[in-house]
Each structure stands twice: as C-alpha cells, then as structure tokens.
Amino acid sequence: MDALSNILGDNMSPEHLTYVSYAVMAIITIITIFFLRSQMFGKKTSRKKHILFVGPEKTGKTVLTNLLAHGTKPHHDTVTSMTPTRRTGNNLELTDFPGSAQARDASLDQQLASAAGVVFVIDGRFSTMTEEARSTAQLMKRVLVNAAFRERQIPLLVAFNKIDLISNGPKITDEISSSVWLQEQRSLLERELDGIKDEMLTSTGDNNTASHQLGTEEKFVFQDDVDSPVDFCCNTCEEETNGIRMVSLFCRNSLQK
C-alpha cells in the first residue's frame, strides 16, 4: 500500500488507495491465469507427431515397431499391452496401440489427435478366416469413423504382416501393391466393412467422440468412402529392411508432412 501511495501521490485517500490495490491485484490474477492457460494449451497443440500402429492383438505390431525403430526384434517374448506404447528410433516416433478387446477403449482419440499417419496391421495368415476378418473389420471401423481421423484426413496404410509365414504366399517385390493376393485381401476387408456399415458408429470410449456413418448406402469401397489417403502393402517379420520397406517409407513420408 505504501509503495502504491508513493506512485499515485499523497492526494489520494486511503479508501481510494484500497480500491486501486484490489484492482491491481485482480488484473495481476487475470494475467497470471491467462498465462497459465496459454502454457497448458500450448503443450497440447505442440505434441510431437507420431505414427499410430493399430490392429488386433498378436498381429505383430510390437515386433514391427521395434524393427522400424531399433532394427531388431524384441529380445523377449512380446506380451499383450493394455496401454499405448511409444517407441522412438531411426528418426521415427511410433505408437503401438493395444489390440486386446479389453484395451480397445484406450485413448484412441488422444492418439489420433497428434498422429501423422496410421498403420493398420493385419496378420496375413488369418485374414481370410471369417471370425478374424469380422473382428479386424470391427476394429478398423473404430478408426475410420473416429472424428479426429476423419477431420484431419490422416493417411492410412493397411499392412498385411507375416506373409513370409504363409505357404505359397505372396513375395515382397516392387509390384506387391498390385498383386492379385493383395487385391483379394482388400476386397475381403471391404466386404466385411460393408457388412457392418449400417450399424451406428461404435463409441471409442471418449464422451467427446462424435458419431459418423460408415460409408454410404452404396457398397463400401475405400476409395469412395474414406476421405483419407489409403494404401495397402505386405510385410515380413524377419530382420531385413526389404520386408518392412513400404511401412518404413510410409512412416517417414507421413512424418515429414
């Protein structure tokens, strides 16, 4: 109060000085609150971009993200995670999203909010089995109808993994994207999504998630019903770069945008 009186002069009454003091304190408080809020929101909007790996459990997401980030497989048996796991290496930021049914309501919205791309991993050995195909399509639907995925038009790569374990399966070549096998898998996935498209969108576990229609009244086709860029590729689970080359290129290109 004495310091404020010295600044304002001796002509102001103590009552007026009290009012001025309260006003100054209120202004300081408001400025402090705005500063703290700006710091909090600044941290949220500046979250580091990453590539989100999604897929049913035991499809090889953990091995694949380790190969991409560290160049080697895990030195221990992989276990089903219940929370997203971030792996960093080789200038890549990768997030392994849990695939177990119990953990699928984890922070998908939060992860997609800062994802530069999504890699949806499918075990190529079981992709044609009815039960696995429907389960895979249900999980993919959660991604496709997610508000953050749709609004940000996040690039999507559908990766059929472990094809080296398929008897007489496709080979990793430069023409793999146009192979008959890969086209068959794409058609199967579209057929499963078409079978569930009339359902109202499932909740992602976030109360703020908006509902959207999956596709239109016409037959579901990725090219027509997904605004995001969608590509398909095959992977091996061996420790050699050619087997994961397409995924590696997708991750690097998406993070550079």
C-alpha positions in Angstrom: 0.0 0.0 0.0 2.8 2.4 0.9 4.5 1.8 -2.5 1.3 2.3 -4.3 0.7 5.5 -2.4 4.2 6.8 -3.4 3.4 6.1 -7.0 0.0 7.7 -7.1 0.9 10.6 -4.8 -0.3 11.8 -1.5 -3.6 13.4 -2.7 -5.5 10.0 -2.9 -7.5 9.0 0.1 -6.8 5.6 1.8 -10.2 4.4 0.7 -9.4 5.1 -2.9 -5.9 3.5 -2.5 -7.6 0.3 -1.2 -9.9 0.1 -4.3 -6.9 0.7 -6.6 -4.9 -2.0 -4.8 -7.7 -4.5 -5.2 -8.0 -3.6 -8.9 -4.2 -4.1 -9.5 -4.4 -7.4 -7.7 -7.3 -8.5 -9.8 -5.5 -7.6 -13.0 -2.4 -9.5 -12.0 -4.5 -12.5 -11.1 -6.3 -12.4 -14.5 -2.9 -12.1 -16.4 -1.5 -15.0 -14.4 -4.5 -17.2 -15.2 -4.3 -16.4 -19.0 -0.6 -17.1 -19.0 -1.0 -20.5 -17.3 -3.8 -21.5 -19.6 -1.8 -20.5 -22.7 1.1 -22.6 -21.4 -1.2 -25.6 -20.9 -2.9 -25.3 -24.3 0.5 -24.7 -25.9 1.7 -28.0 -24.7 -1.3 -29.8 -26.0 -1.1 -28.3 -29.5 2.6 -28.9 -29.8 2.5 -32.6 -29.1 5.1 -34.4 -31.1 3.8 -36.1 -34.3 3.9 -39.8 -34.4 2.7 -42.8 -36.4 0.0 -44.8 -34.8 0.0 -48.6 -35.2 -3.4 -50.2 -34.7 -4.6 -53.8 -35.2 -5.9 -56.9 -33.4 -3.6 -58.5 -30.8 -0.9 -60.8 -31.9 -0.7 -59.3 -35.4 3.0 -58.4 -34.9 2.7 -54.6 -34.1 5.3 -54.9 -31.3 7.8 -56.7 -33.5 7.2 -54.4 -36.4 7.6 -51.2 -34.5 10.8 -52.5 -32.8 12.2 -53.4 -36.3 11.4 -49.9 -37.6 12.7 -48.0 -34.5 15.6 -50.2 -33.5 16.3 -52.5 -36.4 15.9 -55.6 -34.3 13.2 -57.8 -32.8 12.5 -57.6 -29.1 14.9 -59.7 -27.0 12.0 -61.1 -25.1 8.6 -62.6 -25.8 6.0 -60.0 -26.5 3.0 -59.6 -24.2 -0.3 -58.0 -24.8 -0.2 -54.4 -23.7 -3.1 -52.6 -22.1 -1.9 -49.1 -22.8 -0.3 -47.4 -25.9 3.5 -47.8 -26.1 5.7 -45.2 -27.7 8.9 -46.4 -29.5 11.5 -43.9 -30.7 14.5 -44.5 -33.0 15.8 -44.1 -36.5 14.2 -40.6 -36.6 10.8 -42.2 -36.1 8.1 -41.7 -33.4 5.9 -44.8 -33.3 3.0 -45.6 -31.1 1.9 -49.3 -30.6 -1.8 -49.1 -29.7 -3.1 -52.1 -27.7 -5.2 -54.6 -29.7 -6.8 -56.6 -27.0 -10.5 -56.3 -26.6 -10.2 -55.1 -23.0 -7.9 -52.2 -24.0 -9.6 -51.0 -27.2 -11.4 -48.2 -25.3 -8.0 -46.7 -24.5 -7.1 -43.2 -25.7 -7.7 -43.6 -29.4 -9.0 -40.1 -29.8 -5.9 -38.7 -28.0 -3.5 -40.7 -30.1 -5.2 -39.8 -33.4 -5.2 -36.1 -32.5 -1.4 -35.9 -33.0 -0.9 -38.9 -35.4 0.7 -38.1 -38.7 -0.3 -41.4 -40.1 -2.0 -44.7 -39.1 -0.6 -48.2 -39.9 -3.4 -50.8 -39.5 -1.6 -54.2 -39.0 -3.3 -57.4 -40.0 -1.9 -60.9 -39.7 -1.9 -62.1 -43.3 -2.1 -65.7 -42.3 -5.6 -65.4 -40.9 -7.1 -62.5 -43.0 -9.4 -64.8 -44.9 -10.9 -66.6 -41.9 -14.4 -65.3 -41.2 -14.1 -64.7 -37.4 -10.7 -62.9 -37.7 -11.9 -60.9 -40.7 -15.0 -59.6 -38.9 -13.1 -58.8 -35.8 -10.5 -56.9 -37.9 -13.2 -55.0 -39.7 -14.9 -54.0 -36.4 -11.6 -52.6 -35.1 -10.9 -50.8 -38.4 -14.4 -49.3 -38.3 -13.4 -47.6 -35.0 -10.6 -45.9 -36.7 -12.5 -44.9 -39.9 -15.4 -43.3 -38.0 -13.2 -41.6 -35.4 -13.8 -37.8 -35.6 -10.1 -36.9 -35.4 -9.2 -39.4 -38.2 -12.0 -38.0 -40.4 -11.5 -34.3 -39.7 -7.7 -34.5 -40.1 -7.8 -36.9 -43.1 -4.9 -38.9 -41.6 -3.2 -41.1 -44.2 -3.8 -44.8 -43.6 -1.6 -47.8 -44.6 -3.2 -51.3 -44.3 -0.3 -53.6 -43.8 -0.7 -57.4 -44.1 2.0 -58.8 -41.9 3.8 -62.1 -41.6 3.3 -63.1 -45.2 6.6 -65.0 -45.1 4.8 -67.5 -42.9 2.1 -68.2 -45.5 2.6 -71.4 -47.5 2.8 -70.4 -51.2 2.0 -66.8 -50.1 3.0 -63.6 -51.9 6.6 -62.4 -52.1 8.0 -59.0 -51.3 8.5 -57.3 -54.6 8.2 -53.8 -56.0 4.9 -54.9 -57.6 3.4 -56.2 -54.4 0.9 -53.4 -54.2 -0.8 -54.6 -57.4 -0.5 -58.3 -56.7 -3.6 -60.5 -57.0 -3.3 -61.7 -53.4 -3.3 -58.1 -52.0 -6.2 -57.1 -54.1 -8.1 -60.2 -52.8 -7.4 -59.1 -49.2 -8.5 -55.6 -49.9 -11.8 -56.9 -51.4 -12.4 -59.2 -48.4 -11.9 -56.3 -46.0 -14.2 -54.1 -47.9 -16.8 -56.8 -47.9 -16.6 -57.2 -44.1 -16.8 -53.4 -43.6 -19.8 -53.3 -46.0 -21.5 -55.9 -43.8 -21.3 -53.7 -40.7 -21.6 -50.3 -42.3 -25.3 -49.9 -41.4 -24.6 -50.1 -37.7 -24.4 -46.8 -35.9 -20.8 -46.0 -35.1 -19.3 -47.6 -32.0 -18.1 -45.5 -29.2 -14.3 -45.0 -28.9 -14.6 -44.7 -25.1 -14.4 -40.9 -25.2 -17.5 -38.9 -24.3 -16.4 -36.2 -26.7 -16.3 -38.5 -29.7 -18.9 -37.7 -32.4 -20.7 -40.4 -34.3 -20.4 -40.8 -38.1 -21.8 -43.0 -40.7 -19.5 -45.7 -42.1 -19.7 -45.3 -45.8 -22.9 -44.6 -47.8 -25.9 -46.6 -48.8 -23.8 -48.0 -51.7 -21.3 -50.8 -51.3 -18.4 -49.9 -49.1 -15.2 -49.1 -51.1 -12.2 -47.5 -49.5 -11.6 -45.1 -52.5 -15.2 -43.7 -52.2 -16.0 -43.9 -48.5 -12.7 -42.8 -46.9 -11.5 -39.3 -47.4 -8.0 -40.1 -46.1 -5.4 -41.5 -48.5 -5.4 -45.3 -48.1 -2.7 -47.7 -49.3 -2.1 -51.4 -48.9 1.1 -53.3 -48.5 2.6 -56.6 -47.3 5.3 -57.2 -44.6 7.5 -60.0 -43.4 8.5 -60.4 -39.8 12.2 -61.0 -40.5 15.0 -58.7 -39.5 15.7 -57.4 -43.0 14.8 -54.0 -44.4 13.1 -55.0 -47.6 10.4 -56.9 -45.7 9.2 -53.7 -44.0 10.3 -51.2 -46.7 6.8 -50.0 -47.6 5.9 -49.3 -44.0 9.1 -47.5 -43.3 8.6 -45.3 -46.4 5.0 -44.5 -45.3 6.2 -43.6 -41.7 8.9 -41.3 -42.9 6.9 -39.6 -45.6 3.9 -39.0 -43.2 6.1 -37.5 -40.5 7.8 -35.1 -43.0 4.5 -33.5 -44.0 
